[in-house]
Amino acid sequence: MVLNKAKHYLNSYSVTIYWVIVIFLLINAGHNFLYNLGTSQIVDWDEARHGVSAYEMIKNNNYFVNTYSYQPDFWNLKPPLSFWSIVLGYKIAGFNPLGLRLFSAIFALLTLLIIILFVQFKHGNLASILSGVVFTTSTQYLFYHGARTADADSLFVLLFTSAIVSVLLVEQNTKWLYLAGVMFSLAFLTKSWHAISIMGVIFCYLLISFKKLNLSIKNYLFFLLSVVVPIFLWLACRYPYDGLSFLKEMINYDLLARTSRPLEGHTGGKDYYFGVLKQHYVYWLLVLIAVLSAYLSRVTLISQRTYHYLIGIFLWIGIPFILFSIAKTKIPWYILPIYPPLAIVIGVLSAKILSLPKKIEVKILLSLFLLFSIYQYEKFIIETLHSTSQNSEQSMQMLLQDFQESKSYNGKKLIYYNPSNKDELSQSLLLAGELYGDFKMFKGTPQDLEKDPSALLMFAKAPETERLITDYNLVVINNNEWGYVTSKNSLDQHLLNSQNHDKKISILEENTRLTDNITIQEIFIYPQLASKEYKVVVKFSPGTKPDELANFKLKFHLRERANDIEFKNLDFFGDSAISIEGQLYLINDVKSEWSSFEQLDIGLYQTKETREGVFDFINHGEQITINRIINLTK
């Protein structure tokens, strides 16, 4: 009785320890997958293109046709499932890199959880933890088209893993086969023909395990339905837009061309993916070789059940690896789906070696090797996550990011001018323009401003471009170390658009000094009858900088008989600041049913008012009033 209680206590204690370690592992994985997820630059190929398609799906309110620059995209020939996950990320986290990548990290965490639970069910606690650790430190999966990028691969790996784990559990319950079919179908709706490797694994496993599984015709029929129904539903939704054109292009380009010849310069020999593993996975490969050799040297007889299971695991690794090695187009991230089974094999075999009753020296050596590998990969991960290096592409994106806080220029055309680069506008810059300013970006020249004076022009700081500001009478809206975003003389344009610009009402009759360095040269308003608003312009002395005016506000006091209406804290500093030939102008539109009022009081004041009803500002303790009553009806 006492012995049984002791065993029960030890078992419950070990279970508690296991789940504590799992929680710690998930927290560490969350750090690896999510830390600084929204701070790194948007990347071309294919993160940016996926992000553009998802953004334009929202803007077009069409979630079945993926577009690029608002044109149907027949280059990125992927069904829409991965785009939908980015759309959801945008809805949750906003139009920014975090929203772009959020669900890739979530999918990675779900994949890790499936690995942990599956291995714990099949092989026990130690193997589960080790498999999870190996997967969490798979650096290629983490940084290159996987957990921390907005590519389709993190979702694809999750669905690939779910499909094969389901097949390996069919022996427990035949309903797992139908889930495997659904997972394959969703994987196809994520990366199209890449999912063939999933069906290859499933088909070979079912063929080898045909007698053991003893599946009926009904089982296979329901499996077939679970495979084809979701795909046909998508085709039915897509068909009204462009018929079978997209599907034909998927077959011709994404399947036949990609497998028969190298596309877009992605070449490599039959050993290409061995080189990829050597670059990103060398320590875990050495551990795999060591534990596999040790395990095989001790195994004399394998049961039929274990044999079929092992065949399934190695098919999971071998079929995608072989298929993509045979394909002519070689891209490193094509083999990302093999990282979960590799982690399982390394974790399970390591646990078996560490659980041997003897061989203390072998267990010590293996433990040291495991700790060394974990240290090396975690060190690389932490260094990469905390890297602060910046390139010109990131500087360009940061220049556009400043527009996210301002809505003044939303939806405008943005011309990217780069005379030294004949290439097309980069996908990452196009996405940055859409996310941060809803800009309609295209590559062009300053002459394009003549066709659309309201457009913006973006160009780098360089000797050959510095003269553009004066030659084309441009106003610098934003700039950083990389370059400028400019527009045509926006003050002139702003006032010309006023329907009553000839009714300018001047507020100041002489210059008014704000500080030792800043003078107000003029304050005037343009009544606009059509929009019922005031267009207020304040002109400062040359050399005035916007940040010097941060504490000043423009205040209006409108009177109708005895009733006062005050518009307080109308901040005319920020979005509406424009600089023309060294002069700073601040423009603000103040909406009101102003035509019903007889008089307008307007004044400039600092944060603290001296007394109620007087609109003035404080200059070194002195009260200076700039207050003028204007009759708008004249």
C-alpha positions as CSV (number, residue, x, y, z in Angstrom):
1,M,0.0,0.0,0.0
2,V,2.8,2.4,1.0
3,L,4.7,1.5,-2.1
4,N,1.7,2.2,-4.4
5,K,1.2,5.6,-2.8
6,A,4.8,6.5,-3.3
7,K,4.6,5.5,-6.9
8,H,1.5,7.5,-7.4
9,Y,3.1,10.5,-5.7
10,L,6.2,10.3,-7.9
11,N,4.1,9.9,-11.1
12,S,1.9,12.9,-10.3
13,Y,5.1,14.9,-9.4
14,S,6.7,14.0,-12.7
15,V,3.6,15.0,-14.6
16,T,3.6,18.4,-12.9
17,I,7.3,18.9,-13.7
18,Y,6.6,17.9,-17.3
19,W,3.9,20.5,-17.8
20,V,6.0,23.2,-16.1
21,I,8.7,22.5,-18.6
22,V,6.2,22.5,-21.5
23,I,4.9,25.9,-20.4
24,F,8.5,27.2,-20.1
25,L,9.2,25.8,-23.6
26,L,6.1,27.5,-25.0
27,I,7.1,30.8,-23.4
28,N,10.6,30.6,-24.9
29,A,9.1,29.7,-28.3
30,G,6.7,32.7,-27.9
31,H,9.8,34.9,-27.4
32,N,11.6,33.3,-30.4
33,F,8.5,33.6,-32.7
34,L,7.0,37.0,-31.5
35,Y,9.8,39.2,-30.1
36,N,10.2,42.4,-32.2
37,L,8.0,40.8,-34.8
38,G,6.7,44.1,-36.0
39,T,10.0,46.1,-36.1
40,S,12.1,44.4,-38.8
41,Q,11.7,45.7,-42.4
42,I,9.2,44.2,-44.8
43,V,11.0,41.7,-47.1
44,D,10.6,41.1,-50.8
45,W,9.8,37.6,-52.1
46,D,7.3,36.7,-50.9
47,E,6.3,38.4,-47.7
48,A,5.6,41.8,-49.3
49,R,3.6,40.3,-52.2
50,H,1.4,38.3,-49.9
51,G,1.0,41.5,-47.8
52,V,-0.1,43.5,-50.8
53,S,-2.6,40.9,-51.9
54,A,-4.1,40.7,-48.4
55,Y,-4.3,44.5,-48.1
56,E,-5.9,44.9,-51.5
57,M,-8.4,42.2,-50.7
58,I,-9.6,44.4,-47.9
59,K,-9.7,47.5,-50.0
60,N,-11.4,45.8,-52.9
61,N,-13.8,43.8,-50.6
62,N,-13.0,40.8,-52.8
63,Y,-11.4,37.8,-50.9
64,F,-11.2,35.4,-53.8
65,V,-9.1,37.2,-56.3
66,N,-5.6,38.2,-55.2
67,T,-4.3,41.3,-56.8
68,Y,-1.0,43.2,-57.0
69,S,-1.1,46.9,-57.4
70,Y,-4.8,46.5,-57.8
71,Q,-4.4,44.2,-60.9
72,P,-5.2,40.4,-60.8
73,D,-2.0,38.7,-59.9
74,F,-1.1,35.8,-62.2
75,W,2.5,35.6,-60.9
76,N,1.8,34.6,-57.3
77,L,-0.4,31.7,-58.3
78,K,-1.5,30.6,-54.8
79,P,-5.1,30.1,-53.6
80,P,-6.2,32.6,-50.9
81,L,-5.9,30.8,-47.6
82,S,-2.6,32.4,-46.5
83,F,-3.8,35.8,-47.7
84,W,-6.9,35.4,-45.4
85,S,-4.7,34.8,-42.4
86,I,-2.8,38.1,-43.1
87,V,-6.2,39.9,-43.6
88,L,-7.1,38.7,-40.1
89,G,-3.8,39.9,-38.8
90,Y,-4.4,43.3,-40.2
91,K,-7.9,43.4,-38.6
92,I,-6.4,42.5,-35.2
93,A,-3.1,44.4,-35.1
94,G,-3.5,47.0,-37.8
95,F,-1.9,47.8,-41.1
96,N,1.7,47.3,-40.0
97,P,4.4,44.6,-40.0
98,L,3.0,43.0,-36.8
99,G,-0.4,42.6,-38.4
100,L,1.4,41.3,-41.5
101,R,3.2,38.5,-39.6
102,L,1.1,37.8,-36.6
103,F,-0.5,34.6,-37.7
104,S,2.7,33.1,-39.0
105,A,4.0,33.2,-35.5
106,I,0.7,31.8,-34.2
107,F,0.8,29.0,-36.7
108,A,4.4,28.2,-35.6
109,L,3.2,28.0,-32.0
110,L,0.4,25.6,-33.0
111,T,2.8,23.4,-34.9
112,L,5.0,23.2,-31.9
113,L,2.1,22.3,-29.7
114,I,1.0,19.5,-32.1
115,I,4.6,18.1,-32.0
116,I,4.7,18.2,-28.2
117,L,1.3,16.5,-27.7
118,F,1.8,13.9,-30.4
119,V,5.2,12.9,-29.2
120,Q,4.1,12.8,-25.6
121,F,1.2,10.5,-26.6
122,K,3.4,8.2,-28.6
123,H,6.8,8.3,-26.8
124,G,6.5,10.0,-23.4
125,N,7.5,13.2,-21.6
126,L,11.2,13.4,-22.2
127,A,10.9,12.7,-26.0
128,S,8.1,15.3,-26.2
129,I,10.2,18.0,-24.5
130,L,13.3,17.3,-26.6
131,S,11.4,17.3,-29.8
132,G,9.9,20.7,-28.9
133,V,13.3,22.1,-28.1
134,V,14.8,20.9,-31.4
135,F,11.9,22.4,-33.4
136,T,11.9,25.7,-31.5
137,T,15.6,26.1,-32.4
138,S,15.3,25.3,-36.1
139,T,16.7,28.6,-37.3
140,Q,15.8,28.3,-41.0
141,Y,12.2,27.7,-40.1
142,L,12.3,30.6,-37.7
143,F,13.8,33.3,-39.8
144,Y,13.7,32.3,-43.5
145,H,10.1,32.2,-44.9
146,G,8.8,30.6,-41.7
147,A,7.6,31.5,-38.3
148,R,8.6,35.2,-38.3
149,T,7.7,36.2,-41.9
150,A,4.4,36.7,-43.6
151,D,5.0,34.0,-46.2
152,A,2.6,31.1,-46.7
153,D,5.1,28.5,-45.3
154,S,4.3,28.7,-41.6
155,L,0.6,27.9,-42.3
156,F,1.7,25.3,-44.8
157,V,4.0,23.6,-42.3
158,L,1.2,23.6,-39.7
159,L,-1.2,21.9,-42.2
160,F,1.4,19.5,-43.5
161,T,2.2,18.5,-39.9
162,S,-1.4,18.1,-39.0
163,A,-2.1,16.0,-42.1
164,I,0.7,13.5,-41.4
165,V,0.1,13.3,-37.7
166,S,-3.5,12.5,-38.4
167,V,-2.6,9.7,-40.8
168,L,-0.2,8.2,-38.2
169,L,-3.2,8.2,-35.8
170,V,-5.6,6.4,-38.1
171,E,-4.8,3.2,-36.3
172,Q,-6.4,4.7,-33.2
173,N,-9.5,5.9,-35.0
174,T,-10.4,6.0,-38.7
175,K,-11.9,9.5,-38.4
176,W,-8.3,10.8,-38.3
177,L,-8.1,9.9,-42.0
178,Y,-10.8,12.4,-42.9
179,L,-9.0,15.1,-40.9
180,A,-5.9,14.3,-42.9
181,G,-7.8,14.8,-46.1
182,V,-9.1,18.2,-44.9
183,M,-5.6,19.2,-43.8
184,F,-4.3,18.3,-47.3
185,S,-7.0,20.3,-49.0
186,L,-6.3,23.4,-46.8
187,A,-2.6,22.9,-47.6
188,F,-3.4,23.0,-51.3
189,L,-5.4,26.2,-50.7
190,T,-2.3,27.6,-49.1
191,K,0.6,26.6,-51.5
192,S,-1.2,24.8,-54.3
193,W,1.0,22.1,-55.9
194,H,3.4,22.0,-53.0
195,A,0.7,19.9,-51.2
196,I,1.5,17.0,-53.6
197,S,4.2,16.0,-51.3
198,I,1.6,15.6,-48.5
199,M,-0.5,13.3,-50.6
200,G,2.6,11.4,-51.6
201,V,3.3,10.6,-47.9
202,I,-0.3,9.7,-47.2
203,F,-0.6,7.5,-50.3
204,C,2.6,5.6,-49.6
205,Y,1.8,5.1,-45.9
206,L,-1.7,3.8,-46.6
207,L,-0.3,1.5,-49.3
208,I,2.3,0.1,-47.0
209,S,-0.1,-0.2,-44.0
210,F,-3.0,-1.4,-46.1
211,K,-3.5,-4.7,-44.4
212,K,-2.8,-3.4,-40.9
213,L,-5.3,-0.5,-41.1
214,N,-8.0,-2.6,-42.8
215,L,-9.9,0.5,-44.1
216,S,-13.2,0.0,-46.0
217,I,-14.3,1.5,-49.3
218,K,-16.5,3.8,-47.3
219,N,-13.5,5.1,-45.4
220,Y,-11.6,5.8,-48.7
221,L,-14.7,7.5,-50.2
222,F,-15.1,9.9,-47.3
223,F,-11.4,10.6,-47.4
224,L,-11.6,11.5,-51.1
225,L,-14.5,13.8,-50.3
226,S,-12.6,15.5,-47.5
227,V,-9.8,16.1,-50.0
228,V,-11.8,17.5,-53.0
229,V,-14.8,19.3,-51.5
230,P,-12.9,22.4,-50.0
231,I,-10.8,22.7,-53.2
232,F,-13.9,22.6,-55.5
233,L,-15.7,25.2,-53.2
234,W,-12.8,27.6,-53.8
235,L,-12.8,27.0,-57.5
236,A,-16.5,27.6,-57.6
237,C,-16.1,30.9,-55.8
238,R,-13.2,32.0,-58.0
239,Y,-14.8,30.9,-61.3
240,P,-17.2,33.9,-61.8
241,Y,-14.2,36.3,-61.8
242,D,-11.9,34.8,-64.5
243,G,-13.2,31.3,-65.3
244,L,-10.5,28.7,-65.4
245,S,-7.7,31.1,-66.3
246,F,-6.1,31.1,-62.8
247,L,-6.2,27.3,-62.5
248,K,-4.7,26.9,-66.0
249,E,-1.9,29.3,-65.1
250,M,-1.4,27.4,-61.8
251,I,-0.9,24.2,-63.8
252,N,1.2,25.6,-66.6
253,Y,3.6,27.8,-64.5
254,D,3.4,26.8,-60.9
255,L,3.4,23.0,-61.6
256,L,4.8,22.1,-65.0
257,A,7.3,25.0,-65.5
258,R,8.5,25.0,-61.9
259,T,9.3,21.3,-61.9
260,S,10.7,21.0,-65.4
261,R,13.1,24.0,-65.5
262,P,14.7,26.5,-63.1
263,L,12.6,29.6,-62.8
264,E,13.8,33.1,-61.9
265,G,17.4,31.9,-61.4
266,H,16.6,29.4,-58.7
267,T,19.0,26.7,-59.8
268,G,20.8,23.9,-57.9
269,G,22.0,20.3,-58.1
270,K,20.7,17.2,-56.6
271,D,22.5,17.9,-53.4
272,Y,21.2,21.4,-53.1
273,Y,19.1,20.8,-50.0
274,F,21.9,18.9,-48.2
275,G,23.7,22.2,-48.4
276,V,20.7,24.1,-47.0
277,L,20.6,21.7,-44.0
278,K,24.3,22.0,-43.5
279,Q,24.0,25.8,-43.4
280,H,21.1,26.0,-40.9
281,Y,20.9,22.6,-39.2
282,V,24.4,21.2,-38.9
283,Y,24.5,20.6,-35.1
284,W,21.1,18.9,-35.1
285,L,22.2,16.8,-38.1
286,L,25.2,15.6,-36.1
287,V,23.0,14.8,-33.1
288,L,20.7,12.9,-35.5
289,I,23.6,10.8,-36.9
290,A,24.9,10.1,-33.5
291,V,21.5,9.0,-31.9
292,L,20.4,7.1,-35.0
293,S,23.7,5.1,-35.1
294,A,23.5,4.4,-31.3
295,Y,19.8,3.3,-31.6
296,L,20.3,1.0,-34.7
297,S,23.3,-0.7,-33.0
298,R,21.1,-1.8,-30.2
299,V,17.9,-2.7,-32.0
300,T,17.6,-6.4,-32.9
301,L,13.9,-6.8,-33.6
302,I,11.2,-4.2,-34.5
303,S,7.5,-5.0,-34.1
304,Q,5.2,-4.6,-37.1
305,R,3.4,-1.7,-35.5
306,T,6.6,0.1,-34.8
307,Y,7.9,-0.7,-38.3
308,H,4.8,0.9,-40.0
309,Y,5.1,3.9,-37.7
310,L,8.8,4.4,-38.5
311,I,8.1,4.1,-42.2
312,G,5.5,6.9,-41.8
313,I,8.0,9.2,-40.1
314,F,10.7,8.6,-42.6
315,L,8.3,9.0,-45.5
316,W,7.4,12.4,-43.9
317,I,11.0,13.4,-44.2
318,G,12.0,11.6,-47.4
319,I,9.2,12.3,-49.9
320,P,9.3,16.1,-49.7
321,F,13.1,16.1,-49.6
322,I,13.3,13.9,-52.7
323,L,10.6,15.6,-54.7
324,F,12.0,19.0,-54.3
325,S,15.5,17.7,-55.0
326,I,14.3,16.3,-58.3
327,A,12.4,19.5,-59.2
328,K,14.5,21.9,-61.3
329,T,13.5,25.0,-59.4
330,K,15.4,25.0,-56.1
331,I,14.5,27.4,-53.3
332,P,15.7,26.9,-49.7
333,W,12.3,27.2,-48.0
334,Y,10.8,24.4,-50.0
335,I,12.0,21.8,-47.4
336,L,10.6,23.6,-44.3
337,P,8.0,20.9,-43.9
338,I,10.7,18.3,-42.9
339,Y,11.7,20.2,-39.8
340,P,8.8,18.9,-37.6
341,P,9.6,15.2,-38.4
342,L,13.3,15.8,-38.0
343,A,12.7,17.3,-34.6
344,I,10.5,14.3,-33.7
345,V,13.2,11.7,-34.7
346,I,16.0,13.6,-32.9
347,G,13.8,14.1,-29.8
348,V,12.6,10.5,-29.6
349,L,15.9,8.8,-30.3
350,S,17.7,11.1,-27.9
351,A,15.1,10.2,-25.2
352,K,15.6,6.5,-25.8
353,I,19.4,6.8,-25.5
354,L,19.1,8.9,-22.3
355,S,16.6,6.3,-20.8
356,L,19.0,3.4,-21.2
357,P,19.7,1.7,-17.8
358,K,23.5,1.7,-18.3
359,K,25.9,3.4,-20.7
360,I,26.4,6.4,-18.3
361,E,29.3,7.8,-20.4
362,V,27.1,7.7,-23.6
363,K,24.3,9.6,-21.8
364,I,26.7,12.2,-20.5
365,L,28.2,12.8,-23.9
366,L,24.8,13.0,-25.6
367,S,23.5,15.4,-22.9
368,L,26.5,17.7,-23.4
369,F,26.0,17.5,-27.2
370,L,22.3,18.4,-26.8
371,L,23.1,21.3,-24.5
372,F,25.9,22.6,-26.8
373,S,23.5,22.5,-29.8
374,I,20.7,24.3,-27.9
375,Y,23.2,26.9,-26.7
376,Q,24.6,27.6,-30.2
377,Y,21.1,28.0,-31.8
378,E,19.6,30.0,-29.0
379,K,22.6,32.3,-29.1
380,F,22.1,32.9,-32.8
381,I,18.4,33.4,-32.3
382,I,18.9,36.0,-29.6
383,E,21.6,37.9,-31.5
384,T,19.4,38.0,-34.6
385,L,16.3,39.1,-32.7
386,H,18.3,42.0,-31.1
387,S,20.1,43.0,-34.3
388,T,19.7,46.8,-35.0
389,S,21.4,46.9,-38.5
390,Q,19.6,49.1,-41.0
391,N,19.9,49.3,-44.8
392,S,18.5,51.7,-47.4
393,E,15.4,49.6,-48.0
394,Q,14.5,49.9,-44.3
395,S,15.2,53.6,-44.3
396,M,12.8,54.0,-47.3
397,Q,10.1,52.1,-45.4
398,M,10.7,54.2,-42.3
399,L,10.3,57.4,-44.3
400,L,6.8,56.2,-45.3
401,Q,6.0,54.9,-41.9
402,D,5.9,58.5,-40.6
403,F,2.7,59.0,-42.6
404,Q,0.8,56.4,-40.6
405,E,0.0,59.0,-37.9
406,S,-1.2,61.5,-40.4
407,K,-4.3,61.1,-42.6
408,S,-3.7,64.3,-44.6
409,Y,-2.1,62.4,-47.6
410,N,-4.0,59.1,-47.4
411,G,-4.9,57.6,-50.7
412,K,-2.7,59.9,-52.8
413,K,-0.6,58.8,-55.7
414,L,3.1,58.4,-54.7
415,I,5.7,58.5,-57.4
416,Y,9.0,56.8,-56.7
417,Y,11.8,58.3,-58.6
418,N,15.2,56.6,-58.8
419,P,17.3,57.5,-61.9
420,S,20.1,55.2,-60.9
421,N,17.9,52.0,-60.7
422,K,16.0,50.8,-63.7
423,D,14.3,47.9,-61.9
424,E,10.6,47.9,-61.1
425,L,9.4,49.3,-57.8
426,S,10.2,46.8,-55.1
427,Q,7.4,44.8,-53.6
428,S,8.3,45.8,-50.0
429,L,8.2,49.5,-50.8
430,L,4.9,49.1,-52.6
431,L,3.5,47.4,-49.5
432,A,5.0,49.9,-47.1
433,G,3.3,52.7,-49.1
434,E,-0.1,50.9,-48.9
435,L,0.1,50.0,-45.2
436,Y,1.4,53.4,-44.0
437,G,-0.5,55.8,-46.2
438,D,-2.8,53.9,-48.5
439,F,-0.6,55.3,-51.3
440,K,-1.1,54.3,-54.9
441,M,2.6,53.9,-55.6
442,F,4.4,53.6,-59.0
443,K,7.8,54.2,-60.4
444,G,8.0,57.4,-62.4
445,T,9.7,60.8,-62.9
446,P,9.1,64.4,-61.6
447,Q,7.4,65.1,-65.0
448,D,4.5,62.9,-63.8
449,L,3.6,65.6,-61.3
450,E,2.5,67.8,-64.2
451,K,-0.2,65.2,-65.0
452,D,-1.4,65.0,-61.4
453,P,-0.2,68.0,-59.2
454,S,-1.8,66.5,-56.2
455,A,0.6,63.4,-56.3
456,L,3.6,63.1,-54.1
457,L,7.2,62.5,-55.2
458,M,9.7,60.3,-53.3
459,F,13.4,60.3,-54.1
460,A,16.8,59.6,-52.5
461,K,19.2,62.3,-51.3
462,A,21.8,62.4,-54.0
463,P,23.7,65.2,-55.9
464,E,21.6,64.5,-59.0
465,T,18.3,64.8,-57.2
466,E,18.9,67.7,-54.8
467,R,18.0,70.2,-57.4
468,L,14.6,68.7,-57.9
469,I,13.1,70.7,-55.0
470,T,13.9,74.0,-56.6
471,D,13.6,73.0,-60.3
472,Y,10.0,71.7,-59.8
473,N,9.0,74.0,-56.9
474,L,8.6,71.1,-54.5
475,V,7.7,71.2,-50.8
476,V,9.4,68.7,-48.5
477,I,6.7,66.9,-46.6
478,N,9.0,64.4,-44.8
479,N,12.6,63.4,-45.0
480,N,15.2,61.2,-43.3
481,E,18.8,60.1,-44.0
482,W,17.7,58.3,-47.1
483,G,15.6,60.8,-48.9
484,Y,12.5,63.0,-49.3
485,V,8.8,62.8,-49.8
486,T,7.7,66.0,-51.5
487,S,4.7,67.6,-53.2
488,K,4.1,70.5,-55.5
489,N,3.9,73.9,-53.7
490,S,1.0,72.8,-51.5
491,L,0.2,76.2,-50.0
492,D,-0.4,77.6,-53.5
493,Q,-2.4,74.5,-54.4
494,H,-4.4,74.7,-51.2
495,L,-5.4,78.3,-51.7
496,L,-6.2,77.9,-55.4
497,N,-8.6,75.2,-54.4
498,S,-10.5,77.7,-52.2
499,Q,-13.6,78.9,-53.9
500,N,-13.4,82.3,-52.2
501,H,-9.6,82.9,-52.2
502,D,-10.3,86.5,-53.2
503,K,-12.0,87.1,-49.9
504,K,-8.9,86.7,-47.8
505,I,-9.3,88.3,-44.4
506,S,-6.1,89.4,-42.8
507,I,-5.8,89.2,-39.0
508,L,-2.5,90.9,-38.4
509,E,-1.6,94.4,-39.5
510,E,2.0,94.1,-38.5
511,N,4.5,91.4,-37.5
512,T,4.2,89.9,-34.1
513,R,7.1,88.4,-32.3
514,L,6.5,85.1,-30.5
515,T,10.0,84.4,-29.3
516,D,13.4,85.8,-29.9
517,N,13.7,83.7,-33.1
518,I,10.1,83.4,-34.3
519,T,7.9,86.1,-35.8
520,I,4.4,85.8,-37.1
521,Q,4.3,87.7,-40.3
522,E,0.7,87.1,-41.2
523,I,-2.5,85.3,-40.1
524,F,-5.4,85.2,-42.6
525,I,-8.5,83.2,-43.3
526,Y,-10.3,82.1,-46.5
527,P,-14.0,81.6,-46.0
528,Q,-15.3,78.7,-48.0
529,L,-19.0,78.9,-48.5
530,A,-19.4,75.5,-50.2
531,S,-17.8,73.5,-47.4
532,K,-18.7,75.9,-44.6
533,E,-15.3,76.0,-43.1
534,Y,-12.5,78.4,-42.5
535,K,-9.1,77.9,-44.2
536,V,-6.7,79.5,-41.8
537,V,-3.1,80.2,-42.8
538,V,-0.4,81.3,-40.4
539,K,2.9,82.6,-41.9
540,F,6.1,82.5,-39.8
541,S,9.5,84.1,-40.3
542,P,12.1,82.2,-42.4
543,G,14.0,79.5,-40.6
544,T,11.1,78.6,-38.2
545,K,11.0,74.9,-37.5
546,P,7.7,73.0,-36.7
547,D,9.0,71.6,-33.4
548,E,9.6,75.2,-32.1
549,L,5.9,75.7,-32.3
550,A,4.8,72.7,-30.4
551,N,3.3,74.6,-27.5
552,F,1.3,77.1,-29.6
553,K,-2.3,76.7,-30.5
554,L,-4.8,78.5,-32.6
555,K,-8.1,79.4,-31.0
556,F,-11.3,80.6,-32.4
557,H,-14.1,82.4,-30.6
558,L,-17.4,82.7,-32.6
559,R,-20.2,84.9,-31.5
560,E,-23.9,84.8,-32.3
561,R,-25.7,87.5,-30.1
562,A,-25.0,86.4,-26.5
563,N,-24.0,82.9,-27.2
564,D,-20.3,82.0,-27.4
565,I,-18.9,78.9,-29.1
566,E,-15.2,78.1,-28.6
567,F,-13.0,75.8,-30.5
568,K,-10.2,75.0,-28.1
569,N,-6.9,73.3,-28.6
570,L,-7.1,73.4,-32.4
571,D,-3.6,72.1,-33.1
572,F,-2.3,73.7,-36.2
573,F,1.1,72.2,-35.7
574,G,1.9,68.9,-37.4
575,D,0.1,67.4,-40.4
576,S,-0.6,70.8,-42.0
577,A,2.9,72.3,-41.7
578,I,4.5,73.1,-45.0
579,S,7.8,74.8,-45.8
580,I,8.2,76.9,-48.9
581,E,11.5,78.5,-49.8
582,G,12.6,78.7,-46.1
583,Q,9.2,80.1,-45.0
584,L,7.0,78.0,-42.7
585,Y,3.2,78.0,-43.3
586,L,0.7,76.3,-41.1
587,I,-2.8,75.6,-42.5
588,N,-5.9,74.4,-40.7
589,D,-9.4,73.8,-41.8
590,V,-11.9,74.7,-39.0
591,K,-15.3,73.3,-39.8
592,S,-18.4,75.2,-38.5
593,E,-21.7,76.5,-39.6
594,W,-19.9,79.8,-39.7
595,S,-22.1,81.6,-42.1
596,S,-24.7,82.1,-39.4
597,F,-22.3,84.0,-37.2
598,E,-21.7,87.7,-37.5
599,Q,-18.3,87.9,-35.8
600,L,-15.1,85.9,-35.4
601,D,-12.5,86.4,-32.8
602,I,-9.2,84.7,-33.6
603,G,-6.1,84.6,-31.5
604,L,-2.8,82.8,-30.9
605,Y,-2.0,81.6,-27.4
606,Q,0.4,79.4,-25.5
607,T,-0.7,76.4,-23.4
608,K,-1.7,78.6,-20.5
609,E,-4.2,81.4,-20.9
610,T,-3.9,84.5,-18.8
611,R,-7.6,85.1,-18.2
612,E,-10.9,83.8,-19.5
613,G,-12.2,85.4,-22.7
614,V,-8.9,87.0,-23.8
615,F,-7.0,85.1,-26.5
616,D,-3.4,85.8,-26.1
617,F,0.0,84.2,-25.5
618,I,2.7,84.6,-23.0
619,N,6.2,85.8,-24.1
620,H,8.8,85.8,-21.3
621,G,6.1,86.7,-18.8
622,E,4.6,89.5,-20.9
623,Q,1.0,89.4,-22.1
624,I,0.7,90.1,-25.9
625,T,-2.7,90.2,-27.4
626,I,-3.3,89.5,-31.1
627,N,-7.0,89.7,-31.3
628,R,-9.1,91.1,-34.0
629,I,-12.9,91.1,-34.5
630,I,-13.9,90.4,-38.1
631,N,-17.3,90.8,-39.7
632,L,-17.6,87.8,-42.0
633,T,-20.8,89.0,-43.6
634,K,-19.1,91.9,-45.4
